[in-house]
Amino acid sequence: MPLFTKRHTGVSYIVVFLGNPGARYNGTRHNAGYMCGDALSKSLGIKIDRLKHKSLTARAEIGGAGVLLMKPQTYMNLSGEAAADAMRYYKVPPERLLAVSDDIALPLGKLRVRRDGSAGGHNGLRDISEKCGGDGFPRVRIGVGGKPNAELDTADWVLSAFTGFDRSEMERAAARAADCVRCIIEQGLDAAMQKYN
């Protein structure tokens, strides 16, 4: 019997905002997904603060659809544990799981919406792919800019905090990504890809 046969009442979409929990990671490049979650929750007038499915969560209604918003507390590399737990509980299929993450291959502030695809070296997306049935879930990637020099360790770069102009630009990008998430749920992926890519 297929895993995703009957939807749990009240939730038809799951949006997982990728990042690392804890104050030391606030405002870092790897937490661009969390920043989008904060922007979306603020625009909806809710807080993502209920501990469930190894995540801080909130229930919201967007475009008439019940949506679970998630900020996994598993650390980035185990994001799939949280996403899979929620997918099993609500019987939400992969095509209605939306992941929001950082992307160092994109210029600062640029968005890229995809219906599916590879993890592209992103450990959080890779873990979701491994634990949630493959690469067939949509994603919104938020550009955080590439390393300023080749010698800099990638982990050090993504765990570094935004400062000055970059921080202001990321706050704008997070708000735009939040609008993109709403567009995906309200109008569909094609509309969002046309508008935000």
Summary of the structure (lengths in Angstrom):
residues: 197
radius of gyration: 15.5
end to end distance: 37.3
largest distance: 52.9
contacts: 666
relative contact order: 0.20
helix: 42%
strand: 21%
